[in-house]
Amino acid sequence: MDFTLSPQTLERKARARRWVEEVLDPLCGPLETEERLPEELVEELRAGEFFGLTIPTEYGGQGWSA
């Protein structure tokens, strides 16, 4: 059985990691200290390419495989 990830999946994984490192990681400290999740971040998550990754496209997700 071959468990190798496709080049497309590897690229998606790399993009997701970059987004987390560049956008989310810098916010973690302040958000945890303030104990809040700003609406702006929620909207960015919804508008971005990583919201609903494994939800089928017919339901508004990205349709990525798990």
PQR file of N, CA, C, O and H, with PARSE charges and radii, in Angstrom:
ATOM      1  N   MET A   1       0.843  -1.168   0.000 -0.4000 1.5000
ATOM      2  CA  MET A   1       0.000   0.000   0.000 -0.0000 2.0000
ATOM      3  C   MET A   1       0.896   1.242   0.000  0.5500 1.7000
ATOM      4  O   MET A   1       1.856   1.326   0.766 -0.5500 1.4000
ATOM      5  N   ASP A   2       0.576   2.188  -0.855 -0.4000 1.5000
ATOM      6  CA  ASP A   2       1.375   3.404  -1.006 -0.0000 2.0000
ATOM      7  C   ASP A   2       0.740   4.555  -0.225  0.5500 1.7000
ATOM      8  O   ASP A   2      -0.398   4.945  -0.490 -0.5500 1.4000
ATOM      9  H   ASP A   2      -0.204   2.120  -1.477  0.4000 1.0000
ATOM     10  N   PHE A   3       1.482   5.089   0.732 -0.4000 1.5000
ATOM     11  CA  PHE A   3       0.985   6.196   1.545 -0.0000 2.0000
ATOM     12  C   PHE A   3       1.634   7.524   1.156  0.5500 1.7000
ATOM     13  O   PHE A   3       1.562   8.494   1.911 -0.5500 1.4000
ATOM     14  H   PHE A   3       2.406   4.773   0.947  0.4000 1.0000
ATOM     15  N   THR A   4       2.258   7.571  -0.003 -0.4000 1.5000
ATOM     16  CA  THR A   4       2.900   8.784  -0.481 -0.0000 2.0000
ATOM     17  C   THR A   4       1.848   9.843  -0.802  0.5500 1.7000
ATOM     18  O   THR A   4       0.838   9.556  -1.445 -0.5500 1.4000
ATOM     19  H   THR A   4       2.316   6.784  -0.616  0.4000 1.0000
ATOM     20  N   LEU A   5       2.096  11.060  -0.348 -0.4000 1.5000
ATOM     21  CA  LEU A   5       1.171  12.160  -0.636 -0.0000 2.0000
ATOM     22  C   LEU A   5       1.436  12.705  -2.031  0.5500 1.7000
ATOM     23  O   LEU A   5       2.575  12.746  -2.496 -0.5500 1.4000
ATOM     24  H   LEU A   5       2.916  11.293   0.174  0.4000 1.0000
ATOM     25  N   SER A   6       0.372  13.115  -2.678 -0.4000 1.5000
ATOM     26  CA  SER A   6       0.507  13.666  -4.023 -0.0000 2.0000
ATOM     27  C   SER A   6       1.207  15.022  -3.961  0.5500 1.7000
ATOM     28  O   SER A   6       1.194  15.678  -2.919 -0.5500 1.4000
ATOM     29  H   SER A   6      -0.553  13.081  -2.301  0.4000 1.0000
ATOM     30  N   PRO A   7       1.821  15.449  -5.073 -0.5600 1.5000
ATOM     31  CA  PRO A   7       2.445  16.785  -5.098  0.2800 2.0000
ATOM     32  C   PRO A   7       1.437  17.889  -4.759  0.5500 1.7000
ATOM     33  O   PRO A   7       1.787  18.867  -4.098 -0.5500 1.4000
ATOM     34  N   GLN A   8       0.198  17.735  -5.208 -0.4000 1.5000
ATOM     35  CA  GLN A   8      -0.836  18.735  -4.913 -0.0000 2.0000
ATOM     36  C   GLN A   8      -1.102  18.801  -3.401  0.5500 1.7000
ATOM     37  O   GLN A   8      -1.223  19.890  -2.840 -0.5500 1.4000
ATOM     38  H   GLN A   8      -0.086  16.941  -5.746  0.4000 1.0000
ATOM     39  N   THR A   9      -1.190  17.652  -2.753 -0.4000 1.5000
ATOM     40  CA  THR A   9      -1.415  17.616  -1.315 -0.0000 2.0000
ATOM     41  C   THR A   9      -0.227  18.197  -0.558  0.5500 1.7000
ATOM     42  O   THR A   9      -0.411  18.922   0.420 -0.5500 1.4000
ATOM     43  H   THR A   9      -1.092  16.767  -3.209  0.4000 1.0000
ATOM     44  N   LEU A  10       0.985  17.888  -0.998 -0.4000 1.5000
ATOM     45  CA  LEU A  10       2.172  18.440  -0.356 -0.0000 2.0000
ATOM     46  C   LEU A  10       2.219  19.958  -0.482  0.5500 1.7000
ATOM     47  O   LEU A  10       2.619  20.640   0.462 -0.5500 1.4000
ATOM     48  H   LEU A  10       1.135  17.300  -1.792  0.4000 1.0000
ATOM     49  N   GLU A  11       1.817  20.499  -1.630 -0.4000 1.5000
ATOM     50  CA  GLU A  11       1.778  21.952  -1.818 -0.0000 2.0000
ATOM     51  C   GLU A  11       0.723  22.578  -0.908  0.5500 1.7000
ATOM     52  O   GLU A  11       0.976  23.615  -0.295 -0.5500 1.4000
ATOM     53  H   GLU A  11       1.492  19.945  -2.396  0.4000 1.0000
ATOM     54  N   ARG A  12      -0.442  21.968  -0.816 -0.4000 1.5000
ATOM     55  CA  ARG A  12      -1.489  22.477   0.079 -0.0000 2.0000
ATOM     56  C   ARG A  12      -1.001  22.480   1.519  0.5500 1.7000
ATOM     57  O   ARG A  12      -1.226  23.438   2.259 -0.5500 1.4000
ATOM     58  H   ARG A  12      -0.647  21.126  -1.314  0.4000 1.0000
ATOM     59  N   LYS A  13      -0.338  21.414   1.907 -0.4000 1.5000
ATOM     60  CA  LYS A  13       0.203  21.304   3.262 -0.0000 2.0000
ATOM     61  C   LYS A  13       1.215  22.417   3.517  0.5500 1.7000
ATOM     62  O   LYS A  13       1.197  23.027   4.586 -0.5500 1.4000
ATOM     63  H   LYS A  13      -0.155  20.636   1.306  0.4000 1.0000
ATOM     64  N   ALA A  14       2.081  22.688   2.572 -0.4000 1.5000
ATOM     65  CA  ALA A  14       3.088  23.745   2.715 -0.0000 2.0000
ATOM     66  C   ALA A  14       2.428  25.115   2.809  0.5500 1.7000
ATOM     67  O   ALA A  14       2.838  25.942   3.623 -0.5500 1.4000
ATOM     68  H   ALA A  14       2.096  22.193   1.703  0.4000 1.0000
ATOM     69  N   ARG A  15       1.401  25.368   1.978 -0.4000 1.5000
ATOM     70  CA  ARG A  15       0.693  26.663   2.027 -0.0000 2.0000
ATOM     71  C   ARG A  15       0.002  26.847   3.372  0.5500 1.7000
ATOM     72  O   ARG A  15       0.038  27.934   3.949 -0.5500 1.4000
ATOM     73  H   ARG A  15       1.068  24.696   1.317  0.4000 1.0000
ATOM     74  N   ALA A  16      -0.625  25.790   3.871 -0.4000 1.5000
ATOM     75  CA  ALA A  16      -1.310  25.865   5.165 -0.0000 2.0000
ATOM     76  C   ALA A  16      -0.313  26.150   6.277  0.5500 1.7000
ATOM     77  O   ALA A  16      -0.576  26.973   7.153 -0.5500 1.4000
ATOM     78  H   ALA A  16      -0.654  24.907   3.403  0.4000 1.0000
ATOM     79  N   ARG A  17       0.830  25.474   6.246 -0.4000 1.5000
ATOM     80  CA  ARG A  17       1.851  25.692   7.269 -0.0000 2.0000
ATOM     81  C   ARG A  17       2.357  27.133   7.231  0.5500 1.7000
ATOM     82  O   ARG A  17       2.512  27.760   8.279 -0.5500 1.4000
ATOM     83  H   ARG A  17       1.044  24.805   5.533  0.4000 1.0000
ATOM     84  N   ARG A  18       2.618  27.665   6.031 -0.4000 1.5000
ATOM     85  CA  ARG A  18       3.088  29.058   5.913 -0.0000 2.0000
ATOM     86  C   ARG A  18       2.056  30.020   6.482  0.5500 1.7000
ATOM     87  O   ARG A  18       2.409  30.962   7.192 -0.5500 1.4000
ATOM     88  H   ARG A  18       2.492  27.156   5.180  0.4000 1.0000
ATOM     89  N   TRP A  19       0.773  29.790   6.172 -0.4000 1.5000
ATOM     90  CA  TRP A  19      -0.285  30.682   6.653 -0.0000 2.0000
ATOM     91  C   TRP A  19      -0.363  30.656   8.176  0.5500 1.7000
ATOM     92  O   TRP A  19      -0.493  31.700   8.815 -0.5500 1.4000
ATOM     93  H   TRP A  19       0.486  29.025   5.596  0.4000 1.0000
ATOM     94  N   VAL A  20      -0.285  29.482   8.744 -0.4000 1.5000
ATOM     95  CA  VAL A  20      -0.322  29.374  10.201 -0.0000 2.0000
ATOM     96  C   VAL A  20       0.879  30.083  10.815  0.5500 1.7000
ATOM     97  O   VAL A  20       0.730  30.836  11.778 -0.5500 1.4000
ATOM     98  H   VAL A  20      -0.180  28.634   8.225  0.4000 1.0000
ATOM     99  N   GLU A  21       2.060  29.848  10.269 -0.4000 1.5000
ATOM    100  CA  GLU A  21       3.267  30.460  10.819 -0.0000 2.0000
ATOM    101  C   GLU A  21       3.270  31.982  10.661  0.5500 1.7000
ATOM    102  O   GLU A  21       3.728  32.697  11.553 -0.5500 1.4000
ATOM    103  H   GLU A  21       2.181  29.236   9.488  0.4000 1.0000
ATOM    104  N   GLU A  22       2.762  32.477   9.531 -0.4000 1.5000
ATOM    105  CA  GLU A  22       2.805  33.913   9.255 -0.0000 2.0000
ATOM    106  C   GLU A  22       1.638  34.683   9.864  0.5500 1.7000
ATOM    107  O   GLU A  22       1.804  35.832  10.271 -0.5500 1.4000
ATOM    108  H   GLU A  22       2.390  31.896   8.807  0.4000 1.0000
ATOM    109  N   VAL A  23       0.458  34.064   9.931 -0.4000 1.5000
ATOM    110  CA  VAL A  23      -0.737  34.789  10.384 -0.0000 2.0000
ATOM    111  C   VAL A  23      -1.143  34.397  11.804  0.5500 1.7000
ATOM    112  O   VAL A  23      -1.307  35.268  12.659 -0.5500 1.4000
ATOM    113  H   VAL A  23       0.323  33.130   9.600  0.4000 1.0000
ATOM    114  N   LEU A  24      -1.305  33.114  12.063 -0.4000 1.5000
ATOM    115  CA  LEU A  24      -1.837  32.690  13.349 -0.0000 2.0000
ATOM    116  C   LEU A  24      -0.824  32.699  14.486  0.5500 1.7000
ATOM    117  O   LEU A  24      -1.131  33.162  15.584 -0.5500 1.4000
ATOM    118  H   LEU A  24      -1.172  32.407  11.368  0.4000 1.0000
ATOM    119  N   ASP A  25       0.369  32.197  14.235 -0.4000 1.5000
ATOM    120  CA  ASP A  25       1.362  32.118  15.317 -0.0000 2.0000
ATOM    121  C   ASP A  25       1.619  33.464  15.993  0.5500 1.7000
ATOM    122  O   ASP A  25       1.665  33.517  17.222 -0.5500 1.4000
ATOM    123  H   ASP A  25       0.618  31.821  13.343  0.4000 1.0000
ATOM    124  N   PRO A  26       1.790  34.559  15.236 -0.5600 1.5000
ATOM    125  CA  PRO A  26       2.031  35.845  15.905  0.2800 2.0000
ATOM    126  C   PRO A  26       0.858  36.315  16.768  0.5500 1.7000
ATOM    127  O   PRO A  26       1.048  37.120  17.680 -0.5500 1.4000
ATOM    128  N   LEU A  27      -0.346  35.821  16.490 -0.4000 1.5000
ATOM    129  CA  LEU A  27      -1.524  36.247  17.249 -0.0000 2.0000
ATOM    130  C   LEU A  27      -1.769  35.420  18.500  0.5500 1.7000
ATOM    131  O   LEU A  27      -2.523  35.843  19.376 -0.5500 1.4000
ATOM    132  H   LEU A  27      -0.500  35.167  15.750  0.4000 1.0000
ATOM    133  N   CYS A  28      -1.154  34.263  18.601 -0.4000 1.5000
ATOM    134  CA  CYS A  28      -1.470  33.325  19.682 -0.0000 2.0000
ATOM    135  C   CYS A  28      -1.282  33.923  21.068  0.5500 1.7000
ATOM    136  O   CYS A  28      -2.172  33.822  21.912 -0.5500 1.4000
ATOM    137  H   CYS A  28      -0.541  33.919  17.889  0.4000 1.0000
ATOM    138  N   GLY A  29      -0.142  34.538  21.307 -0.4000 1.5000
ATOM    139  CA  GLY A  29       0.115  35.106  22.635 -0.0000 2.0000
ATOM    140  C   GLY A  29      -0.932  36.120  23.051  0.5500 1.7000
ATOM    141  O   GLY A  29      -1.560  35.966  24.099 -0.5500 1.4000
ATOM    142  H   GLY A  29       0.581  34.620  20.621  0.4000 1.0000
ATOM    143  N   PRO A  30      -1.131  37.159  22.245 -0.5600 1.5000
ATOM    144  CA  PRO A  30      -2.138  38.162  22.618  0.2800 2.0000
ATOM    145  C   PRO A  30      -3.554  37.587  22.744  0.5500 1.7000
ATOM    146  O   PRO A  30      -4.299  37.979  23.642 -0.5500 1.4000
ATOM    147  N   LEU A  31      -3.925  36.675  21.866 -0.4000 1.5000
ATOM    148  CA  LEU A  31      -5.276  36.115  21.935 -0.0000 2.0000
ATOM    149  C   LEU A  31      -5.469  35.285  23.188  0.5500 1.7000
ATOM    150  O   LEU A  31      -6.537  35.326  23.798 -0.5500 1.4000
ATOM    151  H   LEU A  31      -3.320  36.357  21.136  0.4000 1.0000
ATOM    152  N   GLU A  32      -4.450  34.530  23.583 -0.4000 1.5000
ATOM    153  CA  GLU A  32      -4.560  33.739  24.801 -0.0000 2.0000
ATOM    154  C   GLU A  32      -4.582  34.629  26.035  0.5500 1.7000
ATOM    155  O   GLU A  32      -5.324  34.369  26.982 -0.5500 1.4000
ATOM    156  H   GLU A  32      -3.583  34.497  23.087  0.4000 1.0000
ATOM    157  N   THR A  33      -3.770  35.675  26.023 -0.4000 1.5000
ATOM    158  CA  THR A  33      -3.741  36.603  27.160 -0.0000 2.0000
ATOM    159  C   THR A  33      -5.092  37.299  27.310  0.5500 1.7000
ATOM    160  O   THR A  33      -5.610  37.433  28.419 -0.5500 1.4000
ATOM    161  H   THR A  33      -3.167  35.886  25.253  0.4000 1.0000
ATOM    162  N   GLU A  34      -5.656  37.737  26.192 -0.4000 1.5000
ATOM    163  CA  GLU A  34      -6.929  38.461  26.215 -0.0000 2.0000
ATOM    164  C   GLU A  34      -8.131  37.530  26.265  0.5500 1.7000
ATOM    165  O   GLU A  34      -9.255  37.980  26.485 -0.5500 1.4000
ATOM    166  H   GLU A  34      -5.236  37.628  25.291  0.4000 1.0000
ATOM    167  N   GLU A  35      -7.900  36.224  26.061 -0.4000 1.5000
ATOM    168  CA  GLU A  35      -8.964  35.216  26.050 -0.0000 2.0000
ATOM    169  C   GLU A  35     -10.110  35.617  25.120  0.5500 1.7000
ATOM    170  O   GLU A  35     -11.276  35.671  25.512 -0.5500 1.4000
ATOM    171  H   GLU A  35      -6.987  35.859  25.882  0.4000 1.0000
ATOM    172  N   ARG A  36      -9.731  35.893  23.885 -0.4000 1.5000
ATOM    173  CA  ARG A  36     -10.751  36.274  22.910 -0.0000 2.0000
ATOM    174  C   ARG A  36     -10.360  35.787  21.523  0.5500 1.7000
ATOM    175  O   ARG A  36      -9.193  35.502  21.253 -0.5500 1.4000
ATOM    176  H   ARG A  36      -8.784  35.849  23.567  0.4000 1.0000
ATOM    177  N   LEU A  37     -11.346  35.697  20.659 -0.4000 1.5000
ATOM    178  CA  LEU A  37     -11.141  35.353  19.256 -0.0000 2.0000
ATOM    179  C   LEU A  37     -11.786  36.477  18.450  0.5500 1.7000
ATOM    180  O   LEU A  37     -13.011  36.534  18.335 -0.5500 1.4000
ATOM    181  H   LEU A  37     -12.294  35.928  20.879  0.4000 1.0000
ATOM    182  N   PRO A  38     -10.973  37.367  17.894 -0.5600 1.5000
ATOM    183  CA  PRO A  38     -11.541  38.526  17.201  0.2800 2.0000
ATOM    184  C   PRO A  38     -12.355  38.132  15.973  0.5500 1.7000
ATOM    185  O   PRO A  38     -12.002  37.206  15.241 -0.5500 1.4000
ATOM    186  N   GLU A  39     -13.427  38.842  15.771 -0.4000 1.5000
ATOM    187  CA  GLU A  39     -14.309  38.590  14.617 -0.0000 2.0000
ATOM    188  C   GLU A  39     -13.543  38.740  13.308  0.5500 1.7000
ATOM    189  O   GLU A  39     -13.835  38.044  12.335 -0.5500 1.4000
ATOM    190  H   GLU A  39     -13.713  39.594  16.365  0.4000 1.0000
ATOM    191  N   GLU A  40     -12.558  39.650  13.276 -0.4000 1.5000
ATOM    192  CA  GLU A  40     -11.766  39.848  12.060 -0.0000 2.0000
ATOM    193  C   GLU A  40     -11.014  38.566  11.677  0.5500 1.7000
ATOM    194  O   GLU A  40     -10.900  38.234  10.497 -0.5500 1.4000
ATOM    195  H   GLU A  40     -12.320  40.215  14.066  0.4000 1.0000
ATOM    196  N   LEU A  41     -10.510  37.857  12.679 -0.4000 1.5000
ATOM    197  CA  LEU A  41      -9.799  36.611  12.409 -0.0000 2.0000
ATOM    198  C   LEU A  41     -10.760  35.535  11.922  0.5500 1.7000
ATOM    199  O   LEU A  41     -10.432  34.769  11.017 -0.5500 1.4000
ATOM    200  H   LEU A  41     -10.603  38.126  13.638  0.4000 1.0000
ATOM    201  N   VAL A  42     -11.926  35.479  12.511 -0.4000 1.5000
ATOM    202  CA  VAL A  42     -12.937  34.515  12.073 -0.0000 2.0000
ATOM    203  C   VAL A  42     -13.319  34.788  10.623  0.5500 1.7000
ATOM    204  O   VAL A  42     -13.442  33.858   9.825 -0.5500 1.4000
ATOM    205  H   VAL A  42     -12.193  36.101  13.247  0.4000 1.0000
ATOM    206  N   GLU A  43     -13.507  36.057  10.282 -0.4000 1.5000
ATOM    207  CA  GLU A  43     -13.847  36.413   8.903 -0.0000 2.0000
ATOM    208  C   GLU A  43     -12.712  36.059   7.943  0.5500 1.7000
ATOM    209  O   GLU A  43     -12.961  35.593   6.832 -0.5500 1.4000
ATOM    210  H   GLU A  43     -13.408  36.812  10.930  0.4000 1.0000
ATOM    211  N   GLU A  44     -11.460  36.280   8.370 -0.4000 1.5000
ATOM    212  CA  GLU A  44     -10.321  35.924   7.524 -0.0000 2.0000
ATOM    213  C   GLU A  44     -10.264  34.407   7.312  0.5500 1.7000
ATOM    214  O   GLU A  44      -9.963  33.938   6.214 -0.5500 1.4000
ATOM    215  H   GLU A  44     -11.257  36.659   9.273  0.4000 1.0000
ATOM    216  N   LEU A  45     -10.552  33.657   8.355 -0.4000 1.5000
ATOM    217  CA  LEU A  45     -10.585  32.202   8.225 -0.0000 2.0000
ATOM    218  C   LEU A  45     -11.666  31.775   7.230  0.5500 1.7000
ATOM    219  O   LEU A  45     -11.437  30.907   6.387 -0.5500 1.4000
ATOM    220  H   LEU A  45     -10.796  34.038   9.246  0.4000 1.0000
ATOM    221  N   ARG A  46     -12.825  32.383   7.335 -0.4000 1.5000
ATOM    222  CA  ARG A  46     -13.928  32.043   6.425 -0.0000 2.0000
ATOM    223  C   ARG A  46     -13.616  32.415   4.983  0.5500 1.7000
ATOM    224  O   ARG A  46     -13.985  31.696   4.055 -0.5500 1.4000
ATOM    225  H   ARG A  46     -13.011  33.089   8.019  0.4000 1.0000
ATOM    226  N   ALA A  47     -12.942  33.531   4.801 -0.4000 1.5000
ATOM    227  CA  ALA A  47     -12.650  34.010   3.449 -0.0000 2.0000
ATOM    228  C   ALA A  47     -11.438  33.315   2.833  0.5500 1.7000
ATOM    229  O   ALA A  47     -11.276  33.305   1.613 -0.5500 1.4000
ATOM    230  H   ALA A  47     -12.642  34.115   5.555  0.4000 1.0000
ATOM    231  N   GLY A  48     -10.600  32.743   3.670 -0.4000 1.5000
ATOM    232  CA  GLY A  48      -9.363  32.138   3.192 -0.0000 2.0000
ATOM    233  C   GLY A  48      -9.559  30.762   2.585  0.5500 1.7000
ATOM    234  O   GLY A  48     -10.660  30.211   2.586 -0.5500 1.4000
ATOM    235  H   GLY A  48     -10.732  32.752   4.662  0.4000 1.0000
ATOM    236  N   GLU A  49      -8.480  30.227   2.073 -0.4000 1.5000
ATOM    237  CA  GLU A  49      -8.546  28.945   1.388 -0.0000 2.0000
ATOM    238  C   GLU A  49      -8.489  27.743   2.315  0.5500 1.7000
ATOM    239  O   GLU A  49      -8.569  26.606   1.850 -0.5500 1.4000
ATOM    240  H   GLU A  49      -7.586  30.674   2.072  0.4000 1.0000
ATOM    241  N   PHE A  50      -8.351  27.969   3.625 -0.4000 1.5000
ATOM    242  CA  PHE A  50      -8.204  26.846   4.535 -0.0000 2.0000
ATOM    243  C   PHE A  50      -9.430  26.593   5.397  0.5500 1.7000
ATOM    244  O   PHE A  50      -9.376  25.756   6.298 -0.5500 1.4000
ATOM    245  H   PHE A  50      -8.285  28.892   4.003  0.4000 1.0000
ATOM    246  N   PHE A  51     -10.517  27.280   5.154 -0.4000 1.5000
ATOM    247  CA  PHE A  51     -11.743  27.057   5.922 -0.0000 2.0000
ATOM    248  C   PHE A  51     -12.507  25.896   5.315  0.5500 1.7000
ATOM    249  O   PHE A  51     -12.714  25.854   4.102 -0.5500 1.4000
ATOM    250  H   PHE A  51     -10.561  27.960   4.423  0.4000 1.0000
ATOM    251  N   GLY A  52     -12.923  24.968   6.131 -0.4000 1.5000
ATOM    252  CA  GLY A  52     -13.704  23.831   5.651 -0.0000 2.0000
ATOM    253  C   GLY A  52     -12.943  22.935   4.696  0.5500 1.7000
ATOM    254  O   GLY A  52     -13.487  22.486   3.688 -0.5500 1.4000
ATOM    255  H   GLY A  52     -12.755  25.001   7.116  0.4000 1.0000
ATOM    256  N   LEU A  53     -11.695  22.677   5.009 -0.4000 1.5000
ATOM    257  CA  LEU A  53     -10.836  21.939   4.089 -0.0000 2.0000
ATOM    258  C   LEU A  53     -11.436  20.617   3.626  0.5500 1.7000
ATOM    259  O   LEU A  53     -11.433  20.324   2.431 -0.5500 1.4000
ATOM    260  H   LEU A  53     -11.253  23.042   5.828  0.4000 1.0000
ATOM    261  N   THR A  54     -11.942  19.826   4.541 -0.4000 1.5000
ATOM    262  CA  THR A  54     -12.421  18.495   4.167 -0.0000 2.0000
ATOM    263  C   THR A  54     -13.937  18.439   3.987  0.5500 1.7000
ATOM    264  O   THR A  54     -14.500  17.361   3.794 -0.5500 1.4000
ATOM    265  H   THR A  54     -11.944  20.063   5.512  0.4000 1.0000
ATOM    266  N   ILE A  55     -14.589  19.582   4.047 -0.4000 1.5000
ATOM    267  CA  ILE A  55     -16.031  19.634   3.791 -0.0000 2.0000
ATOM    268  C   ILE A  55     -16.230  19.610   2.271  0.5500 1.7000
ATOM    269  O   ILE A  55     -15.550  20.339   1.549 -0.5500 1.4000
ATOM    270  H   ILE A  55     -14.131  20.457   4.204  0.4000 1.0000
ATOM    271  N   PRO A  56     -17.159  18.774   1.779 -0.5600 1.5000
ATOM    272  CA  PRO A  56     -17.385  18.714   0.332  0.2800 2.0000
ATOM    273  C   PRO A  56     -17.749  20.082  -0.252  0.5500 1.7000
ATOM    274  O   PRO A  56     -18.385  20.902   0.409 -0.5500 1.4000
ATOM    275  N   THR A  57     -17.340  20.309  -1.480 -0.4000 1.5000
ATOM    276  CA  THR A  57     -17.580  21.609  -2.118 -0.0000 2.0000
ATOM    277  C   THR A  57     -19.065  21.931  -2.240  0.5500 1.7000
ATOM    278  O   THR A  57     -19.446  23.100  -2.176 -0.5500 1.4000
ATOM    279  H   THR A  57     -16.823  19.642  -2.017  0.4000 1.0000
ATOM    280  N   GLU A  58     -19.906  20.921  -2.414 -0.4000 1.5000
ATOM    281  CA  GLU A  58     -21.343  21.203  -2.538 -0.0000 2.0000
ATOM    282  C   GLU A  58     -21.945  21.748  -1.238  0.5500 1.7000
ATOM    283  O   GLU A  58     -23.067  22.254  -1.233 -0.5500 1.4000
ATOM    284  H   GLU A  58     -19.597  19.972  -2.465  0.4000 1.0000
ATOM    285  N   TYR A  59     -21.193  21.643  -0.139 -0.4000 1.5000
ATOM    286  CA  TYR A  59     -21.635  22.198   1.140 -0.0000 2.0000
ATOM    287  C   TYR A  59     -20.827  23.425   1.543  0.5500 1.7000
ATOM    288  O   TYR A  59     -20.904  23.868   2.690 -0.5500 1.4000
ATOM    289  H   TYR A  59     -20.282  21.232  -0.143  0.4000 1.0000
ATOM    290  N   GLY A  60     -20.051  23.979   0.610 -0.4000 1.5000
ATOM    291  CA  GLY A  60     -19.303  25.198   0.875 -0.0000 2.0000
ATOM    292  C   GLY A  60     -17.880  24.999   1.336  0.5500 1.7000
ATOM    293  O   GLY A  60     -17.194  25.969   1.660 -0.5500 1.4000
ATOM    294  H   GLY A  60     -19.989  23.620  -0.321  0.4000 1.0000
ATOM    295  N   GLY A  61     -17.421  23.761   1.374 -0.4000 1.5000
ATOM    296  CA  GLY A  61     -16.047  23.496   1.815 -0.0000 2.0000
ATOM    297  C   GLY A  61     -15.086  23.444   0.646  0.5500 1.7000
ATOM    298  O   GLY A  61     -15.448  23.741  -0.493 -0.5500 1.4000
ATOM    299  H   GLY A  61     -17.978  22.973   1.111  0.4000 1.0000
ATOM    300  N   GLN A  62     -13.865  23.064   0.944 -0.4000 1.5000
ATOM    301  CA  GLN A  62     -12.816  22.978  -0.064 -0.0000 2.0000
ATOM    302  C   GLN A  62     -12.747  21.620  -0.760  0.5500 1.7000
ATOM    303  O   GLN A  62     -12.209  21.507  -1.861 -0.5500 1.4000
ATOM    304  H   GLN A  62     -13.571  22.823   1.869  0.4000 1.0000
ATOM    305  N   GLY A  63     -13.297  20.592  -0.112 -0.4000 1.5000
ATOM    306  CA  GLY A  63     -13.329  19.272  -0.725 -0.0000 2.0000
ATOM    307  C   GLY A  63     -12.004  18.528  -0.726  0.5500 1.7000
ATOM    308  O   GLY A  63     -11.816  17.599  -1.511 -0.5500 1.4000
ATOM    309  H   GLY A  63     -13.734  20.685   0.783  0.4000 1.0000
ATOM    310  N   TRP A  64     -11.080  18.928   0.151 -0.4000 1.5000
ATOM    311  CA  TRP A  64      -9.789  18.235   0.217 -0.0000 2.0000
ATOM    312  C   TRP A  64      -9.985  16.868   0.865  0.5500 1.7000
ATOM    313  O   TRP A  64     -10.896  16.678   1.671 -0.5500 1.4000
ATOM    314  H   TRP A  64     -11.233  19.683   0.788  0.4000 1.0000
ATOM    315  N   SER A  65      -9.136  15.936   0.512 -0.4000 1.5000
ATOM    316  CA  SER A  65      -9.189  14.619   1.157 -0.0000 2.0000
ATOM    317  C   SER A  65      -8.546  14.715   2.541  0.5500 1.7000
ATOM    318  O   SER A  65      -7.681  15.555   2.786 -0.5500 1.4000
ATOM    319  H   SER A  65      -8.396  16.090  -0.143  0.4000 1.0000
ATOM    320  N   ALA A  66      -8.982  13.854   3.417 -0.4000 1.5000
ATOM    321  CA  ALA A  66      -8.410  13.827   4.774 -0.0000 2.0000
ATOM    322  C   ALA A  66      -7.069  13.162   4.735  0.5500 1.7000
ATOM    323  O   ALA A  66      -6.413  13.033   5.769 -0.5500 1.4000
ATOM    324  H   ALA A  66      -9.686  13.172   3.218  0.4000 1.0000
TER
END
